[in-house]
Every structure is written in C-alpha cells, then in structure tokens.
C-alpha cells in the first residue's frame, strides 16, 4: 500500500513539473510568435539599439527603438538592488546574531508583510510623501529614476532579507560554537568567517531581487516620469514593463504597434532569462 502511494506521489509530482515546464514553454512560444512580425518592419539591431519610439504614423513614419527603455529598466532595478542590499544585509545580521529565536519569529512576519502590500499603494505613498521632497530639491514634477528605485528597494527588501537571514542562521549554527570555543568575538567571527562564506548566496539573492524589480510595473510607472529620454538618476525615464502597461490598451490588435509591444516583452523576458542563467551558474559554483 505504501509503495503504491509512493508511486502515485512520484507520478503526481512529475506531472506537476511537466505542466509547469509546458506553461513556461507556451508563454515563450506565444510571445515569440506575436513579436516576430515586427521584425519584418524593423531589424533586431535597430529595435534594440534605436532611441526613437513613434508607434503611430502621423505622416512622418513609425519608429521602434528600445534602447532608452532597456537602459531605464536596468538603471532603476540596479539602483534599487544596491539600496536594498545594504538595508537587507544589516537587517539579516541583526536577525541572525542579535535577535533570539522568539524575536526572529515575531519580526519575520512583519518584514514579509511588506511584500504583500499592493504596488499601487507604494506608488501612492511615494507620490504623496517622497515626490514633493524631490520637487523641493529641483527635480521637475518630483518624479525621477531615483524615486522609483527607492520605492522598488522597499518592495524587494523582504525577498533579500528572507534568503540572506536563512543563510546567516545556517552558517552561524555551523561555525559559531567553534568560534566561541576559540575565544573569538562573535561579531568578529561573523564579519571574517560567516559573512565571506555567504557572499555567493548573497549575490544569488540580489540577482533574484533584480529579476523581481525588472518586472515591477505599477509603482515604477507612477513615479518614474514615463519619458522616452536618456534615463539619469535624477531625471525621468521609462521601463519596459511600464511601456507595455501604458500602451497595450491602446494598441490596435495585429498592428505593428501591437507586435512591437510583444517584442518589448520578449526583450524583457530575454533579459530575465539571461540573469536566471547566470543565477544557475552561480548556484552550481556555490554547491
């Protein structure tokens, strides 16, 4: 009876795995299918490296260039990860070294709650509280890449904290008894032994958080400015996800504009897949 249950569970988990892979393959094939027609109008190089985005013909022709959107996506996600990295590592050190098990169990749900708040709420708070501050320092309209990055950093912090804290606690349980027996200070042991051994895992957590940040739409769309210009830290910009969200509703089905937006999604998906391949490589090296 037990062997029969084990076989059923084995086949059930295999089926779920194949379903998940099939769903991913379907999404990839569908996006590629919808994106390919635009490359009959514009070359891949021009689409990726072009700087002009004029999807509607007003008598001067259409242009589809994604360079500024790609740069905006990478810039805002990179700044967000850098900001969140220092906060997350500090919080993780506190939870793994200073806090006891009871405090850790009480604090973790509060941190995880940040990931459950809708992104539109973060956007509204940023518009009401942070945008006026940036405006007072000379940033036009108060919206800029840095503001969007700050909002994103808050949103991805719970993901990094959970992963890094888990790594710190495991390594602390493994090495801390030996560290104390040798008479080494606990904090010195954390900074010279445990923290260096956690570098690869921290990098993996940051890569995952970066993938999460690149796909964020609503909060970024509300505070980044949504201008098709060369993105700068205190200037406006627009991410690929924001472009798709803003224009897909107005794009005529099976038009070049429609296909170009799917191609933009393909570019975003390809970037995330490349990052995940790098993640897989790091994970192999860390084992």
C-alpha positions as CSV (number, residue, x, y, z in Angstrom):
1,X,0.0,0.0,0.0
2,X,2.8,2.4,0.9
3,X,4.7,1.6,-2.3
4,X,1.5,2.3,-4.3
5,X,1.1,5.7,-2.5
6,X,4.8,6.5,-3.2
7,X,4.4,5.7,-6.9
8,X,1.2,7.8,-7.1
9,X,3.0,10.7,-5.4
10,X,6.0,10.3,-7.7
11,X,4.0,10.4,-10.9
12,X,1.9,13.3,-9.5
13,X,5.0,15.5,-8.8
14,X,6.4,14.6,-12.2
15,X,3.2,15.6,-13.8
16,X,3.2,19.0,-12.0
17,X,6.8,19.5,-13.1
18,X,5.9,18.9,-16.7
19,X,2.9,21.1,-16.5
20,X,5.0,24.0,-15.1
21,X,7.6,23.5,-17.9
22,X,4.9,23.3,-20.5
23,X,3.3,26.6,-19.3
24,X,6.7,28.3,-19.5
25,X,7.3,26.9,-23.0
26,X,3.8,28.0,-24.0
27,X,4.4,31.6,-22.7
28,X,7.7,31.8,-24.5
29,X,6.3,30.4,-27.8
30,X,3.3,32.7,-27.7
31,X,5.4,35.9,-27.0
32,X,7.9,34.9,-29.8
33,X,5.0,34.3,-32.2
34,X,3.4,37.7,-31.5
35,X,6.7,39.5,-31.6
36,X,8.2,38.2,-34.8
37,X,6.0,40.2,-37.3
38,X,7.5,43.5,-36.1
39,X,11.0,42.4,-37.3
40,X,9.7,42.4,-40.9
41,X,9.3,46.2,-40.4
42,X,12.4,46.9,-38.3
43,X,15.6,45.0,-37.8
44,X,16.5,43.4,-34.5
45,X,19.5,45.7,-34.1
46,X,17.5,48.8,-34.8
47,X,14.8,47.7,-32.5
48,X,17.1,47.0,-29.6
49,X,19.5,49.9,-30.1
50,X,17.2,52.5,-31.6
51,X,16.4,55.6,-29.5
52,X,13.1,56.7,-31.0
53,X,9.7,55.3,-30.2
54,X,7.0,56.5,-32.6
55,X,4.5,53.7,-32.8
56,X,1.7,55.6,-34.6
57,X,2.2,57.1,-38.1
58,X,1.4,60.8,-38.1
59,X,2.7,61.3,-41.6
60,X,6.4,61.0,-40.6
61,X,6.6,57.3,-40.4
62,X,6.9,54.9,-37.4
63,X,10.0,54.1,-35.4
64,X,10.5,51.4,-32.8
65,X,13.6,51.8,-30.7
66,X,14.0,50.2,-27.3
67,X,17.4,51.5,-26.1
68,X,16.1,54.1,-23.6
69,X,13.5,51.6,-22.2
70,X,16.2,48.9,-21.7
71,X,18.5,51.4,-20.1
72,X,15.7,52.7,-17.8
73,X,14.8,49.2,-16.7
74,X,18.4,48.2,-15.9
75,X,19.2,51.5,-14.2
76,X,16.2,51.6,-11.9
77,X,16.5,47.9,-10.9
78,X,20.2,48.2,-10.3
79,X,19.9,51.2,-8.1
80,X,17.1,49.5,-6.2
81,X,19.1,46.4,-5.6
82,X,22.1,48.5,-4.4
83,X,20.0,50.4,-1.9
84,X,18.2,47.3,-0.7
85,X,21.4,45.3,-0.4
86,X,22.8,47.4,2.5
87,X,19.5,47.5,4.3
88,X,18.9,43.8,3.9
89,X,22.3,42.7,5.0
90,X,22.1,44.9,8.1
91,X,18.6,43.5,9.0
92,X,19.8,40.0,8.3
93,X,22.8,40.4,10.6
94,X,20.6,41.7,13.3
95,X,18.1,38.8,13.0
96,X,20.8,36.2,12.8
97,X,23.2,37.5,15.5
98,X,21.4,39.9,17.9
99,X,17.8,38.6,17.8
100,X,16.9,35.3,19.6
101,X,14.6,32.7,18.1
102,X,11.5,34.2,19.6
103,X,12.3,37.7,18.3
104,X,13.2,36.3,14.9
105,X,9.8,34.5,14.7
106,X,8.0,37.8,15.6
107,X,10.0,40.1,13.3
108,X,9.9,37.9,10.1
109,X,6.1,38.2,9.6
110,X,6.4,42.0,9.8
111,X,9.1,42.1,7.2
112,X,7.2,39.6,4.9
113,X,4.1,41.9,5.2
114,X,6.0,44.4,3.1
115,X,5.9,42.0,0.1
116,X,2.1,41.7,0.5
117,X,1.3,45.4,0.1
118,X,0.0,46.1,-3.4
119,X,2.5,48.0,-5.5
120,X,-0.1,50.8,-6.3
121,X,-0.1,51.6,-2.6
122,X,3.7,52.1,-2.6
123,X,3.2,54.3,-5.7
124,X,0.6,56.5,-3.9
125,X,2.7,56.8,-0.8
126,X,5.7,57.8,-2.9
127,X,3.7,60.4,-4.8
128,X,2.3,62.0,-1.6
129,X,5.4,61.8,0.6
130,X,8.6,61.5,-1.4
131,X,7.8,63.2,-4.7
132,X,7.3,66.7,-3.0
133,X,10.7,66.3,-1.3
134,X,12.4,65.6,-4.7
135,X,10.5,68.5,-6.2
136,X,11.8,70.9,-3.5
137,X,15.3,69.9,-4.4
138,X,14.8,70.9,-8.1
139,X,13.6,67.7,-9.7
140,X,10.9,68.6,-12.1
141,X,7.5,67.2,-11.2
142,X,9.2,65.4,-8.3
143,X,9.3,62.1,-10.3
144,X,12.6,60.5,-11.3
145,X,14.5,57.3,-11.6
146,X,15.9,57.6,-8.1
147,X,12.5,57.9,-6.6
148,X,11.3,54.8,-8.5
149,X,14.4,53.0,-7.3
150,X,13.8,53.9,-3.7
151,X,10.2,52.5,-3.9
152,X,11.5,49.4,-5.6
153,X,14.2,48.8,-3.0
154,X,11.5,48.8,-0.3
155,X,9.4,46.3,-2.3
156,X,12.3,43.8,-2.8
157,X,13.9,44.0,0.6
158,X,11.7,41.2,2.1
159,X,12.9,38.8,-0.6
160,X,16.6,39.5,0.1
161,X,16.2,39.5,3.9
162,X,14.5,36.1,4.0
163,X,17.1,34.5,1.8
164,X,20.2,36.1,3.4
165,X,18.9,35.6,7.0
166,X,18.4,31.9,6.3
167,X,22.0,31.6,5.0
168,X,23.4,33.5,8.0
169,X,21.5,31.4,10.6
170,X,22.6,28.1,9.0
171,X,26.3,29.2,8.9
172,X,26.0,30.6,12.4
173,X,24.8,27.3,13.7
174,X,27.5,25.5,11.9
175,X,30.5,27.7,12.9
176,X,29.6,29.8,15.9
177,X,30.3,27.1,18.5
178,X,33.9,26.6,17.2
179,X,34.3,30.4,17.0
180,X,33.3,30.8,20.7
181,X,35.5,27.9,21.8
182,X,38.5,29.6,20.2
183,X,37.8,32.7,22.1
184,X,36.9,34.8,19.0
185,X,34.4,37.6,19.4
186,X,31.0,36.8,18.0
187,X,30.8,39.9,15.7
188,X,34.4,39.4,14.6
189,X,33.6,35.8,13.6
190,X,30.5,37.0,11.7
191,X,32.4,39.6,9.7
192,X,35.6,37.5,9.0
193,X,34.2,34.0,8.6
194,X,30.4,33.8,8.1
195,X,29.9,36.9,6.0
196,X,32.7,36.0,3.5
197,X,31.3,32.4,3.2
198,X,27.8,34.0,2.5
199,X,28.9,36.2,-0.5
200,X,27.8,33.8,-3.2
201,X,24.4,33.2,-1.6
202,X,24.0,37.0,-1.2
203,X,24.8,37.5,-4.8
204,X,22.2,34.9,-5.8
205,X,19.6,36.7,-3.6
206,X,20.4,40.0,-5.3
207,X,20.1,38.5,-8.7
208,X,16.6,37.1,-7.9
209,X,15.6,40.5,-6.4
210,X,16.9,42.2,-9.6
211,X,14.6,40.0,-11.7
212,X,11.7,40.9,-9.4
213,X,12.5,44.6,-9.7
214,X,12.8,44.5,-13.5
215,X,9.3,43.1,-13.9
216,X,7.6,45.6,-11.5
217,X,5.1,47.8,-13.3
218,X,2.6,49.9,-11.3
219,X,4.8,51.6,-8.7
220,X,7.5,52.3,-11.2
221,X,5.0,53.7,-13.7
222,X,3.6,56.1,-11.2
223,X,6.9,57.7,-10.0
224,X,9.5,57.3,-12.8
225,X,8.1,60.0,-15.0
226,X,7.5,57.8,-18.1
227,X,9.5,60.0,-20.5
228,X,11.2,58.5,-23.6
229,X,14.6,60.1,-22.9
230,X,18.1,59.0,-21.9
231,X,17.5,58.0,-18.2
232,X,19.5,59.6,-15.5
233,X,19.4,59.2,-11.7
234,X,17.6,62.5,-11.1
235,X,15.9,62.6,-14.5
236,X,12.9,60.8,-15.9
237,X,12.8,57.5,-17.7
238,X,10.5,54.7,-18.6
239,X,10.9,50.9,-18.0
240,X,9.9,48.2,-20.5
241,X,7.1,47.0,-18.2
242,X,5.7,50.5,-17.9
243,X,5.7,50.9,-21.7
244,X,3.7,47.7,-22.1
245,X,1.2,48.6,-19.4
246,X,0.7,52.1,-20.7
247,X,0.3,51.3,-24.4
248,X,-1.1,47.8,-24.8
249,X,-4.6,49.0,-24.1
250,X,-4.5,51.5,-26.9
251,X,-2.7,49.3,-29.5
252,X,-4.8,48.0,-32.3
253,X,-4.7,44.3,-32.4
254,X,-2.4,42.8,-35.1
255,X,-0.9,46.2,-35.9
256,X,2.8,46.9,-35.9
257,X,2.3,48.8,-32.6
258,X,0.8,45.7,-31.1
259,X,3.6,43.4,-32.3
260,X,6.2,45.9,-31.1
261,X,4.9,45.8,-27.6
262,X,5.1,42.0,-27.6
263,X,8.6,42.3,-28.9
264,X,9.3,44.6,-26.0
265,X,8.0,41.9,-23.7
266,X,10.3,39.5,-25.5
267,X,13.3,41.7,-24.8
268,X,12.4,41.9,-21.1
269,X,11.9,38.2,-20.9
270,X,15.2,37.5,-22.6
271,X,17.0,39.8,-20.1
272,X,15.4,38.0,-17.2
273,X,16.2,34.6,-18.7
274,X,19.9,35.6,-19.1
275,X,20.0,36.7,-15.5
276,X,18.5,33.4,-14.4
277,X,21.1,31.5,-16.4
278,X,23.8,33.5,-14.6
279,X,22.0,32.6,-11.3
280,X,22.1,28.9,-12.2
281,X,25.8,29.1,-12.9
282,X,26.4,30.8,-9.5
283,X,24.3,28.2,-7.7
284,X,26.4,25.4,-9.3
285,X,29.6,27.1,-8.2
286,X,28.4,27.6,-4.6
287,X,27.5,23.9,-4.1
